[in-house]
Amino acid sequence: MASSTLLLIMIAVFLVLALLGLPIAISIGVASLGALLMQGDIPLTIMAQRMYSSVNSVTLMGIPFFMLVGNIMGRSGITARLIRFCNAIVGWMMGGLCYAATLAGMMLGAVSGSAPASTAVLSSVMVPKMEELGYKREFSSAIMVASGSIGIIIPPSMPMIVLGSLTGISVGKLFMGGVIPGIMIGLSFMIVSFFVCKTKGYGEAARVPFSMKELWESFKQAILPMIAPIIIMGGIMSGVFTATESAVVAVVYTLFLGVFIYRTIALRDLPKLFAEAMLMAANVMLIIAASSVFAWILQSNNFGQIIQSLFSGALHSKILIMVIVNLIFFAGGFFLEGTAMQIMFIPILYPIITLAGIDPVAFGVTVIVNIALGTITPPVAVCLYVASSSANVAVEKIIKEVIPYVVALAVDIVILILCPQLITFMAQFVS
Protein backbone atom coordinates (compact mmCIF):
# COMPACT_ATOMS: atom_id res chain seq x y z
CA MET A 1 0.00 0.00 0.00
CA ALA A 2 1.29 3.48 -0.92
CA SER A 3 2.51 5.57 1.98
CA SER A 4 0.14 8.43 1.17
CA THR A 5 -2.87 6.09 1.13
CA LEU A 6 -1.84 4.49 4.43
CA LEU A 7 -1.46 7.87 6.11
CA LEU A 8 -4.80 9.10 4.83
CA ILE A 9 -6.57 5.97 6.11
CA MET A 10 -4.83 6.16 9.50
CA ILE A 11 -5.66 9.85 9.97
CA ALA A 12 -9.24 9.29 8.80
CA VAL A 13 -9.74 6.40 11.25
CA PHE A 14 -8.40 8.52 14.09
CA LEU A 15 -10.67 11.47 13.26
CA VAL A 16 -13.76 9.27 12.92
CA LEU A 17 -13.12 7.53 16.25
CA ALA A 18 -12.39 10.85 18.00
CA LEU A 19 -15.54 12.46 16.61
CA LEU A 20 -17.55 9.42 17.74
CA GLY A 21 -16.50 10.26 21.28
CA LEU A 22 -13.81 7.65 21.98
CA PRO A 23 -11.00 8.82 24.27
CA ILE A 24 -8.16 10.45 22.35
CA ALA A 25 -5.62 7.84 23.49
CA ILE A 26 -7.84 4.96 22.31
CA SER A 27 -8.59 6.69 18.99
CA ILE A 28 -4.88 7.24 18.31
CA GLY A 29 -3.93 3.75 19.46
CA VAL A 30 -6.54 1.96 17.34
CA ALA A 31 -5.63 4.03 14.26
CA SER A 32 -1.93 3.24 14.78
CA LEU A 33 -2.58 -0.47 15.28
CA GLY A 34 -4.69 -0.55 12.13
CA ALA A 35 -1.90 1.11 10.15
CA LEU A 36 0.65 -1.43 11.37
CA LEU A 37 -1.66 -4.29 10.42
CA MET A 38 -2.17 -2.81 6.95
CA GLN A 39 1.57 -2.51 6.44
CA GLY A 40 1.91 -6.16 7.32
CA ASP A 41 5.70 -6.32 7.37
CA ILE A 42 6.26 -4.73 10.79
CA PRO A 43 6.05 -6.84 13.98
CA LEU A 44 3.38 -5.58 16.36
CA THR A 45 5.85 -5.79 19.24
CA ILE A 46 7.30 -2.51 17.99
CA MET A 47 4.11 -0.80 19.13
CA ALA A 48 4.69 -1.87 22.73
CA GLN A 49 8.37 -0.95 22.50
CA ARG A 50 7.61 2.52 21.17
CA MET A 51 4.94 3.14 23.78
CA TYR A 52 7.22 2.14 26.62
CA SER A 53 10.25 4.13 25.44
CA SER A 54 8.17 7.29 24.95
CA VAL A 55 7.14 7.47 28.61
CA ASN A 56 10.41 6.17 30.04
CA SER A 57 11.62 9.70 30.72
CA VAL A 58 12.79 11.46 33.86
CA THR A 59 11.42 14.76 32.55
CA LEU A 60 7.90 13.34 32.25
CA MET A 61 7.94 12.33 35.91
CA GLY A 62 6.80 15.86 36.72
CA ILE A 63 3.38 15.26 35.17
CA PRO A 64 1.85 12.95 37.82
CA PHE A 65 3.17 15.18 40.60
CA PHE A 66 1.58 18.31 39.13
CA MET A 67 -1.64 16.31 38.70
CA LEU A 68 -1.46 15.55 42.40
CA VAL A 69 -0.90 19.23 43.20
CA GLY A 70 -4.12 20.11 41.40
CA ASN A 71 -5.99 17.50 43.44
CA ILE A 72 -4.54 18.72 46.71
CA MET A 73 -5.42 22.33 45.92
CA GLY A 74 -9.05 21.46 45.31
CA ARG A 75 -9.40 19.38 48.47
CA SER A 76 -7.40 21.61 50.82
CA GLY A 77 -9.32 24.83 50.28
CA ILE A 78 -6.32 26.55 48.67
CA THR A 79 -8.37 27.30 45.57
CA ALA A 80 -11.18 28.98 47.54
CA ARG A 81 -8.62 31.15 49.38
CA LEU A 82 -7.04 32.31 46.14
CA ILE A 83 -10.41 33.09 44.57
CA ARG A 84 -11.47 35.10 47.61
CA PHE A 85 -8.27 37.16 47.44
CA CYS A 86 -8.68 37.77 43.70
CA ASN A 87 -12.25 38.90 44.27
CA ALA A 88 -11.10 41.30 47.00
CA ILE A 89 -8.62 42.86 44.56
CA VAL A 90 -10.93 43.47 41.59
CA GLY A 91 -14.43 42.37 42.62
CA TRP A 92 -15.49 45.94 43.42
CA MET A 93 -15.23 46.99 39.76
CA MET A 94 -18.00 46.66 37.21
CA GLY A 95 -17.63 43.11 35.93
CA GLY A 96 -15.18 42.50 38.74
CA LEU A 97 -16.04 38.82 39.11
CA CYS A 98 -14.90 38.31 35.50
CA TYR A 99 -11.51 39.81 36.30
CA ALA A 100 -11.35 37.84 39.55
CA ALA A 101 -11.93 34.59 37.64
CA THR A 102 -9.12 35.37 35.19
CA LEU A 103 -6.75 36.42 37.97
CA ALA A 104 -7.62 33.25 39.88
CA GLY A 105 -6.96 31.19 36.75
CA MET A 106 -3.50 32.72 36.52
CA MET A 107 -2.79 31.98 40.19
CA LEU A 108 -4.08 28.42 39.94
CA GLY A 109 -1.97 27.85 36.85
CA ALA A 110 1.06 29.09 38.76
CA VAL A 111 0.73 26.10 41.09
CA SER A 112 -0.99 23.24 39.24
CA GLY A 113 0.19 23.67 35.63
CA SER A 114 -3.02 22.17 34.25
CA ALA A 115 -5.68 23.89 32.13
CA PRO A 116 -8.47 21.32 32.71
CA ALA A 117 -7.87 21.31 36.48
CA SER A 118 -8.02 25.11 36.67
CA THR A 119 -11.15 25.19 34.51
CA ALA A 120 -12.94 22.58 36.59
CA VAL A 121 -12.27 24.36 39.87
CA LEU A 122 -13.15 27.80 38.54
CA SER A 123 -16.38 26.56 36.92
CA SER A 124 -17.64 24.78 40.01
CA VAL A 125 -16.92 27.73 42.33
CA MET A 126 -17.39 30.88 40.25
CA VAL A 127 -20.23 30.13 37.83
CA PRO A 128 -22.97 29.63 40.48
CA LYS A 129 -21.80 32.76 42.30
CA MET A 130 -21.81 34.84 39.12
CA GLU A 131 -25.25 33.56 38.13
CA GLU A 132 -26.65 34.68 41.49
CA LEU A 133 -25.34 38.19 40.76
CA GLY A 134 -26.92 38.50 37.33
CA TYR A 135 -24.35 37.09 34.91
CA LYS A 136 -25.62 34.66 32.29
CA ARG A 137 -24.47 31.15 33.08
CA GLU A 138 -23.09 30.51 29.60
CA PHE A 139 -21.09 33.76 29.65
CA SER A 140 -19.67 32.93 33.07
CA SER A 141 -18.72 29.47 31.80
CA ALA A 142 -16.95 30.99 28.79
CA ILE A 143 -14.82 33.12 31.11
CA MET A 144 -13.86 30.01 33.08
CA VAL A 145 -12.90 28.23 29.84
CA ALA A 146 -10.64 31.10 28.78
CA SER A 147 -9.20 31.68 32.26
CA GLY A 148 -8.52 27.98 32.77
CA SER A 149 -6.55 27.78 29.53
CA ILE A 150 -3.93 30.13 31.02
CA GLY A 151 -3.00 27.29 33.37
CA ILE A 152 -0.60 25.76 30.81
CA ILE A 153 1.04 29.07 29.90
CA ILE A 154 1.80 30.46 33.36
CA PRO A 155 4.59 28.29 34.82
CA PRO A 156 4.72 25.53 35.83
CA SER A 157 3.15 23.83 32.81
CA MET A 158 2.71 20.15 32.03
CA PRO A 159 2.77 20.67 28.22
CA MET A 160 6.08 22.50 28.64
CA ILE A 161 7.44 19.43 30.40
CA VAL A 162 6.40 17.28 27.42
CA LEU A 163 7.95 19.79 25.00
CA GLY A 164 11.19 19.79 26.94
CA SER A 165 11.34 15.99 26.87
CA LEU A 166 10.84 15.98 23.07
CA THR A 167 13.39 18.66 22.19
CA GLY A 168 15.89 18.92 25.00
CA ILE A 169 14.98 22.59 25.52
CA SER A 170 15.46 23.56 29.16
CA VAL A 171 12.11 23.17 30.90
CA GLY A 172 13.17 25.89 33.34
CA LYS A 173 13.69 28.30 30.42
CA LEU A 174 10.29 27.36 29.00
CA PHE A 175 8.71 27.96 32.40
CA MET A 176 10.25 31.42 32.70
CA GLY A 177 9.46 32.19 29.07
CA GLY A 178 5.76 31.69 29.81
CA VAL A 179 5.58 34.35 32.55
CA ILE A 180 5.12 37.50 30.45
CA PRO A 181 2.90 35.84 27.80
CA GLY A 182 0.70 34.40 30.56
CA ILE A 183 0.25 37.81 32.17
CA MET A 184 -0.36 39.43 28.77
CA ILE A 185 -3.02 36.88 27.86
CA GLY A 186 -4.72 37.28 31.24
CA LEU A 187 -4.88 41.06 30.72
CA SER A 188 -6.28 40.60 27.20
CA PHE A 189 -9.05 38.37 28.58
CA MET A 190 -9.86 41.02 31.18
CA ILE A 191 -10.13 43.65 28.42
CA VAL A 192 -12.54 41.41 26.51
CA SER A 193 -14.61 40.87 29.67
CA PHE A 194 -14.72 44.65 30.23
CA PHE A 195 -16.19 45.35 26.81
CA VAL A 196 -18.66 42.46 27.00
CA CYS A 197 -19.84 43.56 30.45
CA LYS A 198 -20.11 47.18 29.32
CA THR A 199 -22.07 46.19 26.21
CA LYS A 200 -24.45 43.77 27.91
CA GLY A 201 -24.68 45.48 31.27
CA TYR A 202 -23.25 42.59 33.28
CA GLY A 203 -21.82 43.16 36.72
CA GLU A 204 -23.16 46.60 37.58
CA ALA A 205 -25.58 45.23 40.18
CA ALA A 206 -22.87 42.93 41.58
CA ARG A 207 -20.51 45.75 42.49
CA VAL A 208 -19.65 46.07 46.15
CA PRO A 209 -17.62 48.81 47.84
CA PHE A 210 -13.89 48.20 48.00
CA SER A 211 -12.92 46.94 51.44
CA MET A 212 -9.39 47.22 52.70
CA LYS A 213 -10.34 44.95 55.59
CA GLU A 214 -11.54 42.21 53.21
CA LEU A 215 -8.42 42.63 51.08
CA TRP A 216 -6.19 42.23 54.12
CA GLU A 217 -8.12 39.27 55.55
CA SER A 218 -8.19 37.45 52.22
CA PHE A 219 -4.51 38.23 51.66
CA LYS A 220 -3.60 36.65 55.00
CA GLN A 221 -5.53 33.51 53.99
CA ALA A 222 -3.96 33.38 50.53
CA ILE A 223 -0.37 34.31 51.32
CA LEU A 224 0.85 30.77 51.98
CA PRO A 225 -0.58 29.33 48.73
CA MET A 226 0.88 32.27 46.81
CA ILE A 227 4.33 31.44 48.12
CA ALA A 228 4.23 28.12 46.22
CA PRO A 229 4.99 29.62 42.75
CA ILE A 230 7.78 31.70 44.29
CA ILE A 231 9.35 28.57 45.76
CA ILE A 232 8.97 26.68 42.49
CA MET A 233 10.37 29.35 40.18
CA GLY A 234 12.94 30.56 42.68
CA GLY A 235 14.29 27.05 43.09
CA ILE A 236 14.51 26.53 39.32
CA MET A 237 16.18 29.90 38.64
CA SER A 238 18.70 29.43 41.44
CA GLY A 239 19.50 25.89 40.39
CA VAL A 240 18.44 24.38 43.72
CA PHE A 241 16.23 21.88 41.90
CA THR A 242 15.19 21.01 38.36
CA ALA A 243 11.79 21.66 36.79
CA THR A 244 10.87 18.00 37.35
CA GLU A 245 11.94 18.13 40.97
CA SER A 246 9.91 21.32 41.40
CA ALA A 247 6.77 19.22 40.94
CA VAL A 248 7.71 17.13 43.97
CA VAL A 249 8.44 20.31 45.95
CA ALA A 250 4.99 21.64 44.99
CA VAL A 251 3.36 18.41 46.20
CA VAL A 252 5.17 18.49 49.53
CA TYR A 253 4.38 22.17 50.10
CA THR A 254 0.67 22.05 49.20
CA LEU A 255 0.24 18.80 51.10
CA PHE A 256 1.86 20.38 54.16
CA LEU A 257 -0.60 23.28 53.93
CA GLY A 258 -3.62 21.00 53.55
CA VAL A 259 -2.71 18.49 56.26
CA PHE A 260 -0.91 20.51 58.93
CA ILE A 261 -1.75 24.21 58.43
CA TYR A 262 -5.35 24.31 57.21
CA ARG A 263 -6.16 20.77 58.39
CA THR A 264 -8.66 20.33 55.59
CA ILE A 265 -7.08 17.05 54.45
CA ALA A 266 -6.97 14.06 56.78
CA LEU A 267 -4.33 11.38 56.45
CA ARG A 268 -7.06 8.90 55.54
CA ASP A 269 -7.84 11.05 52.47
CA LEU A 270 -4.36 10.65 51.01
CA PRO A 271 -4.82 7.24 49.33
CA LYS A 272 -7.85 8.54 47.44
CA LEU A 273 -6.05 11.75 46.46
CA PHE A 274 -3.07 9.78 45.18
CA ALA A 275 -5.25 7.29 43.31
CA GLU A 276 -7.18 10.04 41.53
CA ALA A 277 -3.95 11.74 40.49
CA MET A 278 -2.55 8.42 39.26
CA LEU A 279 -5.61 7.85 37.07
CA MET A 280 -5.37 11.35 35.55
CA ALA A 281 -1.63 10.96 34.98
CA ALA A 282 -2.14 7.53 33.44
CA ASN A 283 -4.54 9.07 30.92
CA VAL A 284 -1.93 11.66 29.90
CA MET A 285 0.83 9.04 29.74
CA LEU A 286 -1.35 6.78 27.59
CA ILE A 287 -1.91 9.67 25.18
CA ILE A 288 1.85 10.23 25.03
CA ALA A 289 2.53 6.53 24.49
CA ALA A 290 -0.11 6.06 21.77
CA SER A 291 0.88 9.31 20.05
CA SER A 292 4.50 8.22 19.87
CA VAL A 293 3.49 5.19 17.76
CA PHE A 294 1.24 7.37 15.58
CA ALA A 295 4.09 9.86 15.10
CA TRP A 296 6.58 7.11 14.26
CA ILE A 297 4.27 5.76 11.54
CA LEU A 298 3.83 9.28 10.16
CA GLN A 299 7.57 9.88 10.03
CA SER A 300 8.43 6.48 8.58
CA ASN A 301 5.95 7.12 5.76
CA ASN A 302 7.46 10.47 4.72
CA PHE A 303 4.96 12.69 6.52
CA GLY A 304 7.90 14.83 7.59
CA GLN A 305 8.71 15.62 3.96
CA ILE A 306 5.12 16.74 3.41
CA ILE A 307 5.37 19.15 6.35
CA GLN A 308 8.82 20.35 5.35
CA SER A 309 7.56 21.13 1.84
CA LEU A 310 5.35 23.78 3.43
CA PHE A 311 8.52 25.61 4.41
CA SER A 312 10.19 25.52 0.99
CA GLY A 313 11.34 29.03 0.22
CA ALA A 314 10.43 30.29 3.70
CA LEU A 315 13.72 29.66 5.50
CA HIS A 316 14.82 33.21 4.75
CA SER A 317 12.09 34.63 7.00
CA LYS A 318 11.86 33.69 10.68
CA ILE A 319 8.47 35.36 11.00
CA LEU A 320 7.06 33.46 8.02
CA ILE A 321 8.32 30.17 9.44
CA MET A 322 6.70 30.93 12.80
CA VAL A 323 3.46 31.86 11.05
CA ILE A 324 3.41 28.49 9.25
CA VAL A 325 4.26 26.63 12.48
CA ASN A 326 1.46 28.37 14.33
CA LEU A 327 -1.03 27.74 11.53
CA ILE A 328 -0.18 24.04 11.74
CA PHE A 329 -0.82 23.99 15.49
CA PHE A 330 -3.88 26.20 15.16
CA ALA A 331 -5.45 23.82 12.62
CA GLY A 332 -4.34 20.77 14.57
CA GLY A 333 -5.86 22.16 17.76
CA PHE A 334 -9.34 21.69 16.36
CA PHE A 335 -8.87 17.92 16.12
CA LEU A 336 -5.93 16.87 18.30
CA GLU A 337 -5.23 16.97 22.02
CA GLY A 338 -2.21 19.13 22.81
CA THR A 339 0.11 16.37 23.99
CA ALA A 340 -0.64 14.23 20.94
CA MET A 341 -0.09 17.22 18.66
CA GLN A 342 3.32 17.92 20.17
CA ILE A 343 4.51 14.36 19.74
CA MET A 344 3.33 14.25 16.12
CA PHE A 345 4.66 17.60 14.95
CA ILE A 346 7.50 18.76 17.22
CA PRO A 347 10.10 16.18 16.06
CA ILE A 348 9.41 17.26 12.47
CA LEU A 349 9.29 21.01 13.05
CA TYR A 350 12.07 21.46 15.58
CA PRO A 351 14.95 20.76 13.14
CA ILE A 352 13.47 23.38 10.77
CA ILE A 353 13.31 25.89 13.60
CA THR A 354 16.91 25.16 14.56
CA LEU A 355 18.11 25.47 10.96
CA ALA A 356 16.37 28.84 10.60
CA GLY A 357 18.05 30.16 13.76
CA ILE A 358 14.80 30.79 15.64
CA ASP A 359 15.13 30.91 19.42
CA PRO A 360 13.95 27.50 20.66
CA VAL A 361 12.32 28.92 23.81
CA ALA A 362 10.34 31.47 21.75
CA PHE A 363 9.25 28.64 19.47
CA GLY A 364 8.32 26.39 22.39
CA VAL A 365 6.27 28.92 24.36
CA THR A 366 4.41 30.07 21.23
CA VAL A 367 3.51 26.44 20.55
CA ILE A 368 2.21 26.08 24.11
CA VAL A 369 0.03 29.19 23.67
CA ASN A 370 -1.38 27.59 20.52
CA ILE A 371 -2.11 24.45 22.51
CA ALA A 372 -3.92 26.63 25.05
CA LEU A 373 -5.99 27.98 22.16
CA GLY A 374 -6.79 24.39 21.18
CA THR A 375 -8.23 23.73 24.64
CA ILE A 376 -11.03 26.23 23.94
CA THR A 377 -11.72 25.59 20.22
CA PRO A 378 -14.08 22.68 19.43
CA PRO A 379 -14.51 19.88 18.56
CA VAL A 380 -11.52 18.75 20.67
CA ALA A 381 -11.63 21.44 23.37
CA VAL A 382 -10.96 19.92 26.76
CA CYS A 383 -11.55 23.10 28.77
CA LEU A 384 -14.83 23.70 26.98
CA TYR A 385 -16.16 20.26 27.91
CA VAL A 386 -14.84 20.47 31.46
CA ALA A 387 -16.63 23.78 31.99
CA SER A 388 -19.80 22.43 30.39
CA SER A 389 -19.80 19.47 32.76
CA SER A 390 -18.81 21.41 35.89
CA ALA A 391 -21.25 24.30 35.29
CA ASN A 392 -24.00 22.17 33.74
CA VAL A 393 -24.26 24.32 30.60
CA ALA A 394 -24.66 23.02 27.04
CA VAL A 395 -21.41 23.20 25.06
CA GLU A 396 -23.03 24.94 22.09
CA LYS A 397 -24.17 27.80 24.36
CA ILE A 398 -20.66 28.32 25.71
CA ILE A 399 -19.08 28.27 22.25
CA LYS A 400 -20.87 31.45 21.18
CA GLU A 401 -19.74 33.28 24.31
CA VAL A 402 -16.13 32.08 24.14
CA ILE A 403 -15.49 33.40 20.59
CA PRO A 404 -14.25 36.87 21.71
CA TYR A 405 -11.69 35.16 23.98
CA VAL A 406 -10.56 32.93 21.10
CA VAL A 407 -10.00 36.04 18.99
CA ALA A 408 -8.08 37.72 21.82
CA LEU A 409 -5.82 34.70 22.25
CA ALA A 410 -5.19 34.54 18.49
CA VAL A 411 -4.16 38.21 18.54
CA ASP A 412 -1.83 37.45 21.47
CA ILE A 413 -0.17 34.72 19.40
CA VAL A 414 0.44 37.18 16.56
CA ILE A 415 2.04 39.60 19.04
CA LEU A 416 4.32 36.85 20.37
CA ILE A 417 5.37 35.92 16.83
CA LEU A 418 6.26 39.54 16.06
CA CYS A 419 7.83 40.21 19.48
CA PRO A 420 9.60 37.02 20.67
CA GLN A 421 11.48 39.16 23.20
CA LEU A 422 8.34 38.98 25.35
CA ILE A 423 9.23 35.31 25.78
CA THR A 424 13.01 35.32 25.78
CA PHE A 425 13.46 38.20 28.24
CA MET A 426 12.58 36.13 31.32
CA ALA A 427 14.11 32.91 29.97
CA GLN A 428 17.58 34.47 29.96
CA PHE A 429 17.62 34.44 33.76
CA VAL A 430 17.69 30.61 33.84
CA SER A 431 21.07 29.06 33.25
N, C-alpha and C positions, 0 to 999 in steps of 0.2 A: 504494500500500500504506500502511495506517495506521502511524503512527509507533510505536505500542505493539507492533504485530505485528512490524515490522522489528527493533526492539530485542530482542524476545524471541527471534527467529530468530538474530540475530547473537550474542547471549549464549549461546544453546544450542549453536550451532556451535562457538564457542570452547571451551565446557566439554567437549563431546564430543571435540574434537581434543586438548585438554589431557589428558583422562583416558585417551585412547588412547596417550599417551606422546610426542606430538609436542612439540618445544621450544616454550616459552611464546611466544617471539617469532613463530614460524611460525604457531602457533594463533591468536594475536591478529591477525596480518597477514592470514591467509586469511579469518578471520571478517569483518574490516573490508572487504577487497576484495569479498567476497560481498555485503555490505550496500550498498556503492556500486553494484555491478552491479544489485541489485534495485531501487535507487532510480531508476536509469536516466537521470536528468536532470543528473547531476553528472559532469564530465569526470574521468577516472581520473588525469589529471596532478596533480590536487589531492592525491592520496595521496603522490606523490613530493615535492611541495612541502611538505606538512605534515611528512613524515618528516625532510626536510633541515632545516627551520627549527627543529624540536624539539631537534636535537643541535648546532645552530650556536650554542653558548653557551660563553662563557669560563669560567663557573662549573663546567660539566661537564668541563672539561679536567683537573680534579683526579682524576677516576675512573681513567683509564689509568695515571696515575702511582702511585696507591695500589695498583693491581693489581700494578704492577712492584715496589713495596716488599714486598708479600706474597711474590712470587717470590724476591726477593733474600734475604729472611729465611730462607726454607726452604733455599736453596742454600748460604748463608754459614755456617750453624751457629748463627746468632743465636737461633733458636727453641730449640735444644737447651740453650743456655746459660741462657736464661730459665727453662726447665722445671727444670733442675738447681737453680737458685737458689730457685725456688718450693718444690721438694721439700725443700730444706735448711731452709726456714722452717717448714713445717707437716708435713713427711713423718713426723716422729717421733710424731705423734698417732695415735690409733686412727682409721682411715679417712683418714689424712693424704694419701694419694695423690689422694683425691677433692678435697680442699681445694687441693692443689697444682695439679690440672688446672684448677680454676675460677680460681685466682689467675693461672695461666699464660694462660688465655683472656683475662683482663682485660688483662694486659700485652701480649699479642699484638694485641688490639684497639686498644691505645693507640698502635700503630705502623702496622698495616696497614689498619684500618678496614673489614675484610671478615669477615662471619660464616662464609661457606663456607671461606675460606682458613684461618681459625683452627681450624675444625672438622676440616678435612682434616689439618692438621699435628698437632693434639692426638691425633686418632684413630690415626694411623700410629705415633706415638711412645709414647703413654701406654697404650693398650689392651693391647698385648702384655705390657708390663711389669706392668700390674695383674693380668692373667690369671695370670702366673707366681706372683704373690703371693696368689692365692686369690680374687680378685674374679671374679664371673661376667662373661663377655665382653659380654653384652647390657647389663648394668648399667653397666659401664665405658663402653660406647659411648653410653649415654643421658647420662652425665655430660658426655662430650665434645660431644654435641649441644647441651645446655643451656649449657655453658661457651662454646662457639663462638659462640652467638647474642649473647653480650655484646659481640662484636666491632663491632657496628654501633651500640651505645649509648655505650660509652666512646669519647671522641674520639681521633683523627679518625674520621669515619664517612661512607662513600660515600652511603648513603641521605639523610643530612643535606645533602650537597652537592646532590642531586637536589631535595630539598624547598626548599632555598634558591633554586635556579634557578626553581622554579615560583611562589614566593610573594614573593621579594625580601627574605625574612627574612635577617638577617645570619647567614652560615654560622658565623662565629666565635662568635656568641652561642649558636647551636645546639650547637656543639662544647662550649662551657663548660657549657651547660645539661645536657649528658649526663653530666657527671662524677659528681655525687652519685647520680643514679638508677643509673648503672652500678655504682658501689660497693655501693649498697643491694641491687641484684639479685644481685650476686656473693655477698654475705653471706647472702642468703635461700637461694641454691642450696647454700651450705655447710651451712646449718642443715638443709635437707632431706637432704643426704648424711649428716649426723651421725645423724639419726634412722633412716635406712635402714640404715646400717652397724650401729647399735646393735641394731636389730631383727633383722637377718639375720646378725649376727656377722661382717661383712666387716671386714678390715683389722687385726684384732687380731694375727694372726700376722705381718703385714707391718711391724709397728712396729719401729723401730730407735732406739737411744739418740740423743738430741739431740747434735750435734757442732758446737761453736763453730768448730772448724777447717774443717769442711766448709762451714759457713755463710760463713765469711770467704773461702775459696777460690772458692766459687761466686759470691759477691758480686763479687769481683774480675773474674771472667769475664763477669759480666752487667752490670757498671756502665756500660760504653759503650753497649750497646743500650738500657739504661734511660734514658739521657740523651736519646734521640731524642724521646720524648713531651714532655720538658721544653723542648727546642728548638722543637718544633712549636707547643705551646700558649703558650710564652713569647713567641715571635715574633708570634703572632696577637694576644695580649693587649696587647703593647707597640706594635703597629701597624707592626712592621718589615716584615712581609709579610702577604698575605691568606691566607685558608683554602686557596684554590686554589694559590697559590704555595707553601704549606707542603707540599703533596704533592711538589713538585719538590725542596724542601729535604730531605724524608724520603728521596727516592730517592738524592740525592747523598750523604747521610750514611751510609745503610745500604750503599750501593755502596762507599764509601770503607772502611768496616769490613771488608766481605767481600773486597775486592781487595788493600788495602794493609796492613790491621792483622792480620786473621786469615788472609789469603791462602788462603781456601777457594774463591775464585772466580777463575778465570783469565780473561784478556782474551778468549780464544777462546770462552769460555762466554757472553759478553755477547749476541751475536746471537740465540742460542737463548732466553736469558732475556727479551730484548725481544720476540721473536716470540710467545712464550707469553703474555706480558702483553697484547700487542696483540690476540691471539685472544680472551682473556677479556674485555677491554674492549669489543671489537667486539660480543660477545654481549650485554653490558649496553646498549650504545648501540643495538643493533637492537631490544631490548625497549623502550627509551625511544621510539625512532622509531615502531615499530608501535603502541605504546600511545597515542601522541599522535593518530594517525588514529582509533583506536577511541574515544578520549575525545571527539574532535571530533564524531564521528557521534552519540555519546550526547547531547552537549550540544545539537546542532542538531536533535535529535528530542525535546526537552523532558525529557530524563532529569534535568536539574537541578531542574526543578519537582517531579518525583517525590521526589527526595531532600529538597528544601526543605520539602515537605509533612510530612515526618517531624518537622520542628522547629516546626510550627504550634502556638502556645501555649506553647512552651518557652523563648522568648527572655528570659523574666523570670528564668530560673535558669541561671547559668553551669554549675553542676555537672550539671544535667540535660542541657544541650547537650553537654557533654563526655562524658557517659555514652552518649548517642546516637551521637556521633562514634566513640567507641571500640568500640561494638557493631558499627558499620558496618565498621570495619577488622578487628575480630575475626572477623566472619563472612566478610569478603572474604579474610582470610588463609588460609582453608581451600582456596580455589580460585585465588587470584591471587598472582603473584610481587610482592614488595614495591614494586619500581619501577613496575610496571604499575599497581598499586593507587593509588599516589600520583598518577600522571598522570591517572587516571580520576576520582578523587574530590577531590583537593586543590583544583583550580580551582573546584569547586562548593561545597565546605565552607568554604574560607577566607573568602569574603565574609560568611558567616553568623557565623563566629568573630569577625571584625572588628566586625560590627554589634553583637554581644553584649558587646563590650568585654573579651573574653578575651585574656590575654597571648599573643601569637603564638608566643613561644619555648616557653611551657608547652604550648601546643597541639602545636607541631611535635615536641618531644621525646617527648610522650606517644604521638603517632602512630608515631614511630620504635620505641618500645618495643613497640607493637602489631605492627609489622612484624617485630620480633625474635621475638615470639610465633608469628607466621605461619611463621617458618623452622623451627619444631619441631612444628607441627601438620599432620598429613597431611590430604588427599592431596598438596597442593603444599607440601612441607616440605624445602627445599633442604638444610638442615643434617642432617636425618634421613637423606637419601639419600647425602649425602657421607660421613657416618659409617658407614653401612651398607657402602658401597663400600670405604672405607679400612680398616675393621676386619674386613671379610668376615663380617658378621652380618646375618641376615635382618631386613628392615625391621619386620615384624610383631612380632619379638621385642623390638626396641628400643622400639617404641611403648608397650608395657605398662610398661616401666621408666621412660620419660620422663614419664609422666602426673603424678607428684608435682611435677616441675619446671615443668610447664605450669601447674599450680594455683598454685605459688609465684609465677610470673611474672604470672599474672592478679591475684593479691592485690597485687602490687607496683604494677600499673597502677591499681587502685582507690585505693591510698595516694597515688599521684601525682595522681590526679584531685582527691582531697580536700585534698591539701597541695601545690599548685603551687609553693610557695616552695622546695621541694626542688630545683626546676628553675631558677627565676628567680634564686636567690641567687647562684650562680656567674656566670650570664649578665650580671649587672649590671656585672661588672668588665671587660667588653669594650665599647669605645666604638662 
